[in-house]
Amino acid sequence: MNSFGRIFRIAIFGESHGESVGINIDGCPAGLSLTPEDFIEDTERRKGGVQKGTTPRKEDDIPIFKSGVFNGVTTGAPITILFENNNTRSSDYAKQRAVPRPGHADMVARQKFGGFEDYRGGGHFSGRLTVCLVAAGVVAKKLLSSLNLAVTATITEIGGESDPEKGLQRAIDAKDSVGGIVECKVSGLPAGLGEPFFDSAESLLAHAVFAIPAVRGVEFGTGFAAAKMFGVEHNDAIENNEGATRTNHAGGIVGGITNGNDLVFRLAIKPTSSTPKEQQTLNLETNVVETFSVKGRLLQAQQQHFAAAC
């Protein structure tokens, strides 16, 4: 499905090389100030062609309100926002139609949709649609702004290097792509959010973040390192009646419920699938495995994975 949420529900639509991509947001109350300028900081952070190692595709990413906003204020009706696609080269993809790109959704999309899918630029599977997720985040942050919450996301590692610039430069020098780690933190959350088992705070967050195409794993608090610890090391000592703890190995969630401490989780981002390195793939016309390399605009160097996750 292309929708997520209950009280604040989002649905994304569009393809990479279609006229536009967009999002519908249902559940936003009336009276919230919302203008195109509110989106600039986050859409610029995501945008390619600006930062070193990002996709050469440049789009204006100006939000176009089609419903739910009137005179700069939300009306209470569902909000529909479009982002136009203007910088596309579909012919590059037509030439590669018979050669599914390793690491991309080309092959599985063909198998699932019987060849009827829009394959240009990855179609509906493209990282282009992450601009819609960014837009949802802008609206959500405005709604939460009165609650004194602080939400941050930081690239803590690229290619195994704690210095992201160093890791990125290594990949550029190697003429290859690279993955990394993004750490997210939410401060100011009250205790008691989340439900046991299937609607635990971790379950719902993981469901949401895996919508980002490049995310391959998520861990909360100490995460996988907890498997190497003794219980007395991992347990967070409770220090007061509010539930504050001396350490935060749990990452702010115990039993699927927030405990009032900082909510901390990290995302593992895979290397961008498009790389100039030669790879092997099946030619669907000749049924022969052949050497394949990504060239020109097909080479989405370091795409928008990290920016979208942040």
N, C-alpha and C positions, 0 to 999 in steps of 0.2 A: 504494500500500500504506500501511497505518497502523502499520507497524513499522519499527524501525531498530536497527542494531547487530549484533554477532556474539557477543563474549564477554559484554558487558553489553547485553542486548537489551530494548528497550522496545516496547510496543504500546499505543496509545491507543484509546479507544472512547467511544461516547455521542454525544448531540446536545445542543444548547444548551437546549432546552426539554423534554428527556426527564427521567426520574426522576433521573438522575445522569450524570456523566461519570467516566471512570476510566482507570487505567493498569495494565498488567501488566509487571512487571520481572523478567526471567529472567537469572540469572548472578550474582546477589548472594550472596556466601558466607555461611555460617552464622556466628552469633556477633556480628553487628553490632548495637549498641544502636540501637533505632529506636522513637520514640514520637511521638504527635501533636504534642507540644511542639516537636519538631525542625523542624517545617514552618512554625511561626508567623511567623518573621521574613520568610521569602521569600514566603509566601502573602499576608501583610499588605502587603508591598511591591508586589505585583501587584494587590491588591484595588481595585475601583472604589468610587466614592462617598466616598473619603477625601481624595485629593489633588485639587488644583484642575485642572479640565479633564478629569477621568476619567469613565467611564461611570457613570450614576446607578444601575445595577444593583448591588445589594449581596448577596453570598452569604457565608455563614459560612466556607466553605472549610475545614471541619474534616475531615481525612483519616480515612477509615474503612477499617481493615485487614480485608480479607476472607480473606487467606491469606498465608502466608510469614512471619508475625510471631507469636511466642508469648511471653507474659510479657515484652514489651518488647524482644525480641531476634529477629533474623532466624533462620529455621530452615534456610535453604539451598534451600527450595522457592521457586517463583515467587511474587513478592509482588504481590498485587492490592490496589489502593487505589481507593476510590470517593470522589467529592465530590458531595454532593446538590445538585440544582437546586431551590430553593424560591422564588426571587423572579423569577417569569416572568409575562409577559402575552401569551399566544399569540394572543389575539383581535386585537391590533394587527397581527399579520402576516397573519392570515386576510383582513383587509380589503385588504391590499396584494398578495394572491397574483397578481393579473393584471398587476401593474406591477413588473417586475424592477428592483431598485435599481441605478443606475449604480455601477460600482466594486466591487460585491459579486459573490458567486458565484451569485446567484439564477438568472441566465439560463443559465450554462454547466452548472449542476447539473441544471436542468430538461432541457437538451438531452442530457446524458450519461445521466441516470437515467430519462428518459421521464416525468417528473412524479410518480414514486413517492417522491422524496426527501422527507425531513422538512425543510420550509422554515422552520419556526418559529425565529426568532432566528438564522437562518443555518444551522440544523441542525448537521451534522458539520463544516461549514466555519467555524463560529463561533470567534471569539477566546476564547470560554468554555473551549475545550479546551486553551488554553495553561496552565491551572492544572495539567494533567497533565504538561506539559513542566517546569513549575516543580518538581513533586513528584519527577520523575526527577532533576532537578538536585540536590535536597536529598540524595537517597540517594547519588548519585555523589560529591558533595562530602564526605560522611561517609566514604566508602570511600577517598578521596584524602587525607583529613586527616593521615594518618601520614606522608605523603610530603613534607611541608614545601612544598607548592605554594600559591601565592597567586593566586586567581582573582578578578578584578574586572570590573565592567561599569559604564560611566558614560555618561550622556547628555551629549554634548559640543556638541550643536547642535540647536536647534529652529527651524524656519522660516527657516533661514539665519542665525540669531542665535547667537553663541557663549555668550550669556547665556540659558539655557533659559527662565528665568522671563519674560524680555522677549519671547522668541519666542512663548511660550504666550499671554501677555497680548495680543499683537498679534492672534493668531488669535481669541481670545475677543472682542476689540473689533470685529473684522471679522465676527463671527458665522459663522466658518468653521472648518474643520479644518486641520491642518498636519502636516508630516512632520519628520524630523530624522535625526540621526546618533547611533549608540551605539558607543562604543569598548570593546572587550574586551581584557583583558590577562591572560596567564598567566605567572607568574614561577616559576622553579624546575624547569622541564621539562628532562630530560636530553637530550643530543644523541642522534640515531639513531632517533627515532620517525617512523613513516610509511614508505611504500613508493613506489618510482618509479611514475610515470604514474597509473594509475587509482585507486590507493589512497594517493595522496599526502596529506600532512597537510592541505593546503588543500582537496583534493577532499572528504575526509570531513567536515571542519568545515563547508564550504559546504553539503553535503548536509543536515547536521543543522540549521543555522540557517535554511535556507529553509523548514523546517517551520513557522516562525513566520509566520502569514498575511500580515503587513504588510511583511516584508522584501523589498526590490526589488533589492538589490545588496550585494555584499560585496567588500572589498578588504583585502589583507594588506600590512603595512608601509607603504611609501610609496604603494602602490596605483596608482591611475590617474595620479597625478602623475609616476610613473616614466616615462611615455610622453613627457614633456617634458624629461627629464634626459639628460645624456651618461653613457656607461658608467662613466667614471672617477668621476663624482659618485655614481652609484647603488651601485657596488660597495662593500661593507663591508670595510674593512681588517682583516685577521686579526692579533691581537696576542699570542696565546699558544697553547700546545699544547692547551688545552681548547677552542679555537675561538672564544674571546671576540672580539668585533669592536668597532672604535672607534665605529661608527654602527650603526643597525639598520634600514636601508632595506628589508631583506628581511623584516622582521617576524618574525624567528626561524625562518624556514623557507627552506632552499635545496635545490633539486632534489627538492622534495616531502618533505624530511626535516628534522626539527627540528635546530637547530645549537647549542642550549644557551642562547641569548639569550632575552629576553622574547618570547613569542609575542604579536603585536599584530595585531588585525584590527578593522575597522569595518563596521557594518551601516547601509545606507540604509533608512530606514523611511518608507513612503509616507504621505501624509495620510490620516487616517481617512476611510473611504468615506462614512460617514454625516455629512452636513453640512446645516444648515438652509437653505443657499442653494438657490434654485430650479435644477433641472436638467431635461434632456430625456430621456425614455425612452419605449419602446414599450408601449402598452397591448395586452396579448396577446388581450383579448376584442374590442376594437374595431379592432385592427390600425392604430391611429393613434398617431403620436408626439405626446406631450402633455407639459405642464409637470408636474413632480413635485418635491415637497419632503418631507423627512423630518420627522416631528413626533412629539411625545410620547416614549414610551419607545423608539420606533424610533431616536430621535436618540441614538446612543451617542457622546456628545461626547468625543473623544480616546481612546476605548476603552482597551484594555489593551496597545496595541502596544509602547510604550516599556518598560512594566513587565515585560512578558513577555520582551522582548529582554534586559533587564538581569538 
